[in-house]
């Protein structure tokens, strides 16, 4: 297995996801890119912690 780190704009990432969707042999890579995109877009800055939440540990819902 190889590991890659990609620096690209959101538009470029979405275009790459679309491009990879055209060939089923790239489905595994496409899913990994989607997961990476979704994780990098996740922000907790606007989330209000519930009473009892640890301020540094993300709540799983």
FIDO-259810 format. One record per residue: residue number from 0; x, y, z of N, C-alpha, C in turn. Coordinates in Angstrom, 2 decimals, padded with zeros to 5 digits, always signed. Layout:
# FIDO-259810
(atom NUM (X Y Z) (X Y Z) (X Y Z))
...
This chain:
# FIDO-259810
(atom 0 (+000.84 -001.18 +000.00) (+000.00 +000.00 +000.00) (+000.88 +001.24 +000.00))
(atom 1 (+000.44 +002.21 -000.72) (+001.09 +003.51 -000.75) (+000.18 +004.53 -000.09))
(atom 2 (+000.80 +005.53 +000.50) (+000.04 +006.61 +001.13) (+000.37 +007.90 +000.40))
(atom 3 (-000.68 +008.66 +000.08) (-000.51 +009.94 -000.62) (-001.16 +011.06 +000.18))
(atom 4 (-000.59 +012.24 +000.05) (-001.19 +013.43 +000.63) (-001.43 +014.39 -000.53))
(atom 5 (-002.65 +014.87 -000.66) (-003.02 +015.71 -001.80) (-003.38 +017.11 -001.32))
(atom 6 (-002.79 +018.11 -001.94) (-003.15 +019.50 -001.68) (-003.92 +019.99 -002.90))
(atom 7 (-005.22 +020.25 -002.71) (-006.07 +020.67 -003.81) (-007.24 +021.47 -003.26))
(atom 8 (-007.83 +022.27 -004.14) (-009.02 +023.03 -003.74) (-010.21 +022.08 -003.64))
(atom 9 (-011.27 +022.54 -003.00) (-012.50 +021.74 -002.89) (-013.03 +021.38 -004.28))
(atom 10 (-012.98 +022.33 -005.17) (-013.46 +022.09 -006.54) (-012.62 +021.02 -007.23))
(atom 11 (-011.30 +021.08 -007.06) (-010.44 +020.07 -007.67) (-010.69 +018.68 -007.08))
(atom 12 (-010.90 +018.61 -005.78) (-011.20 +017.33 -005.13) (-012.51 +016.77 -005.67))
(atom 13 (-013.53 +017.60 -005.77) (-014.82 +017.15 -006.30) (-014.71 +016.70 -007.75))
(atom 14 (-013.91 +017.41 -008.54) (-013.69 +017.00 -009.93) (-012.97 +015.65 -010.00))
(atom 15 (-012.01 +015.43 -009.11) (-011.29 +014.16 -009.06) (-012.24 +013.02 -008.67))
(atom 16 (-013.11 +013.27 -007.70) (-014.09 +012.26 -007.28) (-015.00 +011.90 -008.46))
(atom 17 (-015.43 +012.90 -009.20) (-016.27 +012.66 -010.38) (-015.51 +011.85 -011.43))
(atom 18 (-014.28 +012.22 -011.68) (-013.46 +011.52 -012.66) (-013.25 +010.06 -012.28))
(atom 19 (-012.95 +009.81 -011.02) (-012.73 +008.43 -010.56) (-014.01 +007.61 -010.59))
(atom 20 (-015.16 +008.27 -010.50) (-016.44 +007.58 -010.55) (-016.76 +007.00 -011.92))
(atom 21 (-016.01 +007.40 -012.94) (-016.25 +006.92 -014.29) (-015.70 +005.52 -014.54))
(atom 22 (-014.88 +005.00 -013.62) (-014.27 +003.68 -013.80) (-014.37 +002.90 -012.49))
(atom 23 (-015.05 +001.79 -012.51) (-015.31 +001.02 -011.29) (-014.04 +000.49 -010.63))
(atom 24 (-012.94 +000.36 -011.37) (-011.72 -000.15 -010.74) (-011.10 +000.87 -009.78))
(atom 25 (-011.56 +002.12 -009.82) (-011.06 +003.16 -008.92) (-012.03 +003.45 -007.77))
(atom 26 (-013.06 +002.62 -007.59) (-014.09 +002.88 -006.59) (-013.50 +002.94 -005.18))
(atom 27 (-012.56 +002.06 -004.85) (-011.95 +002.06 -003.52) (-011.20 +003.37 -003.26))
(atom 28 (-010.46 +003.83 -004.25) (-009.72 +005.09 -004.11) (-010.70 +006.26 -004.00))
(atom 29 (-011.75 +006.22 -004.81) (-012.77 +007.28 -004.78) (-013.40 +007.38 -003.40))
(atom 30 (-013.74 +006.25 -002.79) (-014.34 +006.25 -001.46) (-013.38 +006.82 -000.42))
(atom 31 (-012.10 +006.50 -000.54) (-011.10 +007.03 +000.39) (-010.99 +008.55 +000.27))
(atom 32 (-011.04 +009.05 -000.95) (-010.97 +010.50 -001.17) (-012.21 +011.18 -000.61))
(atom 33 (-013.37 +010.58 -000.80) (-014.61 +011.14 -000.24) (-014.52 +011.18 +001.28))
(atom 34 (-014.05 +010.08 +001.89) (-013.90 +010.05 +003.35) (-012.92 +011.11 +003.83))
(atom 35 (-011.79 +011.26 +003.14) (-010.81 +012.27 +003.50) (-011.36 +013.67 +003.38))
(atom 36 (-012.11 +013.91 +002.31) (-012.73 +015.22 +002.11) (-013.71 +015.52 +003.23))
(atom 37 (-014.54 +014.54 +003.55) (-015.55 +014.75 +004.60) (-014.91 +014.98 +005.96))
(atom 38 (-013.85 +014.26 +006.26) (-013.16 +014.44 +007.54) (-012.48 +015.80 +007.62))
(atom 39 (-011.90 +016.25 +006.52) (-011.21 +017.54 +006.56) (-012.19 +018.70 +006.61))
(atom 40 (-013.44 +018.47 +006.18) (-014.46 +019.52 +006.23) (-015.16 +019.60 +007.58))
(atom 41 (-014.96 +018.61 +008.44) (-015.64 +018.57 +009.74) (-015.00 +019.58 +010.68))
(atom 42 (-015.82 +020.47 +011.21) (-015.35 +021.47 +012.17) (-016.26 +021.42 +013.39))
(atom 43 (-015.68 +021.58 +014.57) (-016.47 +021.61 +015.79) (-016.61 +023.02 +016.35))
(atom 44 (-016.05 +024.01 +015.69) (-016.02 +025.36 +016.23) (-017.40 +025.89 +016.60))
(atom 45 (-018.42 +025.53 +015.81) (-019.75 +026.07 +016.07) (-020.64 +025.13 +016.88))
(atom 46 (-020.10 +024.02 +017.33) (-020.89 +023.07 +018.12) (-020.85 +023.46 +019.60))
(atom 47 (-021.99 +023.40 +020.24) (-022.09 +023.73 +021.66) (-022.03 +022.42 +022.44))
(atom 48 (-021.06 +022.29 +023.35) (-020.96 +021.04 +024.10) (-022.15 +020.87 +025.05))
(atom 49 (-022.58 +019.64 +025.18) (-023.65 +019.32 +026.13) (-023.05 +019.24 +027.52))
(atom 50 (-023.89 +019.43 +028.53) (-023.41 +019.35 +029.90) (-022.79 +017.96 +030.13))
(atom 51 (-021.60 +017.94 +030.69) (-020.90 +016.69 +030.95) (-019.91 +016.31 +029.86))
(atom 52 (-019.96 +016.99 +028.70) (-019.00 +016.71 +027.64) (-017.62 +017.19 +028.05))
(atom 53 (-016.61 +016.43 +027.70) (-015.23 +016.86 +027.91) (-014.92 +017.89 +026.83))
(atom 54 (-014.28 +018.99 +027.19) (-014.10 +020.07 +026.21) (-013.12 +019.72 +025.09))
(atom 55 (-012.32 +018.66 +025.23) (-011.37 +018.28 +024.18) (-011.70 +016.96 +023.50))
(atom 56 (-012.75 +016.29 +023.91) (-013.10 +015.00 +023.32) (-014.41 +015.15 +022.57))
(atom 57 (-014.39 +014.80 +021.29) (-015.57 +014.93 +020.45) (-016.63 +013.89 +020.83))
(atom 58 (-017.84 +014.35 +020.91) (-018.96 +013.46 +021.20) (-019.35 +012.73 +019.92))
(atom 59 (-019.60 +011.44 +020.02) (-020.03 +010.64 +018.87) (-021.54 +010.45 +018.93))
(atom 60 (-022.22 +010.94 +017.89) (-023.69 +010.83 +017.88) (-024.14 +010.12 +016.63))
